[in-house]
Amino acid sequence: MAVSEKAINFIQGNLERGQAIPGQSLTNSPDEPYNWEKPAEFSNPREAMLYIFQTLLEPETTTNILLSLGNGVAVIDIASITLYSGFLEGKWNPDLMTMLMEPTMYMVIALAEKAEIDYIMDAVDSDEPEQASPEKQIESLNRGASELDKLKKIAAEKVNPQSVPQEVREVIEETELPTSLLEKVQSNSQSLLSKGN
């Protein structure tokens, strides 16, 4: 079987840019699987929720979440990033990740309310007009909502405190955010408002 010059150039270009060759993932050694190809660290939703909660309460993580919420990042986007990162690290499988969406959103909302930060559930909820050109807006509308967007909307409408164990809700209620975190978020929000005027 002869290999064309075009195919050789394509492979060489990918190698020079550091990109994977098509099908390369199928040739990985079975002795060195990716984290998500191994058995998940968590299979119990309650244990996974407690792990997520502990992760969200780390000072640096809490600061970043509150700053993101203050800058208009949607709750569902923060929850999605948190859960997808855990999936890539092998913490849970896709099924458990889907089950954890609602409790994770609740936890993010609770942090926002503790810090008295206005938040939006979904980027669609934002009142700000889009900056895209009319052509891009029409193109975006014609493509329609992807399956992930549909799932995110369903999850955003059904956030229920009952999806989070009582012990986690009690810890959320008792959590005191350090004043320095609130000052960072408030000063950042004020600087953004002054730039906008």
C-alpha positions as CSV (number, residue, x, y, z in Angstrom):
1,M,0.0,0.0,0.0
2,A,1.5,3.3,-1.1
3,V,1.3,6.3,1.2
4,S,0.6,9.6,-0.6
5,E,2.9,12.6,-0.2
6,K,-0.1,14.6,1.1
7,A,-0.6,12.0,3.9
8,I,3.1,12.1,4.8
9,N,3.0,16.0,5.0
10,F,-0.1,15.8,7.2
11,I,1.5,13.5,9.7
12,Q,4.7,15.5,9.7
13,G,2.8,18.7,10.2
14,N,1.0,17.2,13.2
15,L,4.2,16.0,14.7
16,E,5.8,19.4,14.3
17,R,2.9,21.1,16.0
18,G,2.8,18.5,18.8
19,Q,-0.6,17.2,17.9
20,A,-1.6,13.6,18.1
21,I,-1.7,11.5,14.9
22,P,-5.3,10.4,14.1
23,G,-5.9,7.1,15.8
24,Q,-2.9,7.5,18.1
25,S,-5.1,7.1,21.2
26,L,-6.1,3.6,20.0
27,T,-2.4,2.5,20.1
28,N,-1.7,3.6,23.7
29,S,-0.3,0.8,25.9
30,P,-2.9,-1.0,27.9
31,D,-0.5,-0.8,30.8
32,E,-0.7,3.0,30.8
33,P,-4.4,3.9,30.6
34,Y,-5.7,7.4,30.9
35,N,-7.2,8.3,34.3
36,W,-10.8,8.1,32.9
37,E,-10.1,4.6,31.5
38,K,-9.4,3.2,35.0
39,P,-12.1,2.4,37.6
40,A,-13.4,5.6,39.1
41,E,-12.2,6.7,42.5
42,F,-15.8,7.4,43.6
43,S,-18.9,5.3,42.9
44,N,-21.0,6.5,45.8
45,P,-22.8,9.8,45.1
46,R,-22.7,10.9,48.7
47,E,-18.9,10.4,49.0
48,A,-18.4,12.2,45.7
49,M,-20.5,15.2,46.9
50,L,-18.5,15.5,50.1
51,Y,-15.3,15.4,48.1
52,I,-16.6,18.2,45.8
53,F,-17.8,20.2,48.8
54,Q,-14.4,19.9,50.4
55,T,-12.7,21.0,47.1
56,L,-15.0,24.0,46.7
57,L,-14.2,25.2,50.2
58,E,-10.5,25.3,49.7
59,P,-9.6,29.0,50.1
60,E,-8.1,29.5,46.7
61,T,-10.9,27.6,45.0
62,T,-13.6,29.6,46.8
63,T,-11.9,32.8,45.9
64,N,-11.7,31.9,42.2
65,I,-15.4,30.8,42.2
66,L,-16.6,34.0,43.9
67,L,-14.5,36.1,41.5
68,S,-15.9,34.2,38.5
69,L,-19.5,34.6,39.7
70,G,-18.9,38.3,40.4
71,N,-17.6,38.6,36.8
72,G,-20.7,37.1,35.3
73,V,-19.7,33.4,34.9
74,A,-22.8,31.2,35.2
75,V,-23.3,28.8,38.0
76,I,-23.8,25.9,35.6
77,D,-20.5,26.7,33.8
78,I,-18.6,26.5,37.1
79,A,-20.3,23.3,38.1
80,S,-19.6,21.8,34.6
81,I,-15.9,22.7,34.8
82,T,-15.6,21.3,38.3
83,L,-17.3,18.0,37.3
84,Y,-15.5,17.6,34.0
85,S,-12.1,18.2,35.7
86,G,-13.0,15.4,38.2
87,F,-13.9,13.1,35.4
88,L,-10.6,13.7,33.6
89,E,-8.8,13.0,36.9
90,G,-10.6,9.7,37.2
91,K,-12.7,10.7,40.2
92,W,-16.0,9.6,38.8
93,N,-17.5,8.1,35.6
94,P,-19.8,10.1,33.2
95,D,-23.0,8.7,34.8
96,L,-22.0,9.8,38.3
97,M,-20.8,13.1,36.9
98,T,-24.4,13.7,35.5
99,M,-25.9,12.9,38.9
100,L,-23.6,15.3,40.6
101,M,-24.5,18.3,38.5
102,E,-27.5,19.5,40.6
103,P,-25.8,19.2,44.0
104,T,-22.7,20.9,42.7
105,M,-24.7,23.8,41.4
106,Y,-26.5,24.1,44.7
107,M,-23.1,24.2,46.5
108,V,-21.9,27.0,44.2
109,I,-25.2,28.9,44.7
110,A,-24.8,28.6,48.5
111,L,-21.3,30.1,48.3
112,A,-22.5,33.0,46.2
113,E,-25.4,33.7,48.6
114,K,-23.1,33.5,51.6
115,A,-20.8,36.1,50.0
116,E,-23.9,38.1,48.9
117,I,-22.9,38.0,45.2
118,D,-25.5,38.2,42.5
119,Y,-25.2,35.2,40.2
120,I,-26.7,33.9,37.0
121,M,-27.7,30.3,36.6
122,D,-27.0,30.1,32.9
123,A,-25.3,32.4,30.4
124,V,-28.6,32.7,28.6
125,D,-30.0,34.4,31.7
126,S,-27.6,37.3,31.3
127,D,-29.2,40.6,30.4
128,E,-26.1,41.9,28.6
129,P,-26.4,42.1,24.8
130,E,-24.2,39.8,22.8
131,Q,-21.2,41.4,21.2
132,A,-21.2,39.0,18.2
133,S,-21.9,40.3,14.7
134,P,-25.4,39.7,13.3
135,E,-24.1,37.0,10.9
136,K,-22.5,35.1,13.7
137,Q,-25.7,35.4,15.8
138,I,-27.8,34.0,12.9
139,E,-25.3,31.2,12.4
140,S,-25.4,30.4,16.1
141,L,-29.2,30.3,16.1
142,N,-29.2,28.1,13.0
143,R,-26.9,25.5,14.5
144,G,-29.3,25.1,17.4
145,A,-28.7,24.0,21.0
146,S,-26.3,21.1,21.5
147,E,-27.2,18.2,23.8
148,L,-25.0,19.6,26.5
149,D,-26.9,22.9,26.4
150,K,-30.1,21.1,26.7
151,L,-28.9,19.1,29.8
152,K,-27.5,22.3,31.3
153,K,-30.9,24.1,30.9
154,I,-32.8,21.2,32.5
155,A,-30.3,21.0,35.4
156,A,-30.5,24.8,35.9
157,E,-34.3,24.7,36.2
158,K,-34.3,21.8,38.7
159,V,-31.8,22.8,41.3
160,N,-33.2,21.4,44.5
161,P,-31.6,21.7,48.0
162,Q,-32.9,18.2,48.7
163,S,-30.4,16.8,46.3
164,V,-27.6,17.7,48.7
165,P,-27.3,15.6,51.9
166,Q,-28.5,17.3,55.1
167,E,-25.0,17.2,56.6
168,V,-23.6,19.1,53.6
169,R,-26.4,21.7,53.9
170,E,-25.6,22.2,57.6
171,V,-21.9,22.7,56.8
172,I,-22.8,25.2,54.1
173,E,-25.0,27.1,56.6
174,E,-22.3,27.1,59.2
175,T,-19.5,28.1,56.8
176,E,-18.1,31.6,57.4
177,L,-16.2,33.1,54.5
178,P,-13.1,35.0,55.5
179,T,-13.5,38.8,55.1
180,S,-10.5,38.9,52.7
181,L,-12.4,36.8,50.2
182,L,-15.3,39.1,50.2
183,E,-13.1,42.2,49.9
184,K,-11.4,40.7,46.8
185,V,-14.7,40.0,45.1
186,Q,-16.2,43.4,46.0
187,S,-13.1,45.4,45.0
188,N,-12.9,43.5,41.8
189,S,-16.6,44.1,41.1
190,Q,-16.2,47.8,41.8
191,S,-13.2,48.1,39.6
192,L,-15.1,46.4,36.8
193,L,-18.0,48.8,37.3
194,S,-15.8,51.8,37.2
195,K,-14.2,50.6,34.0
196,G,-17.6,50.2,32.4
197,N,-18.6,53.9,33.2
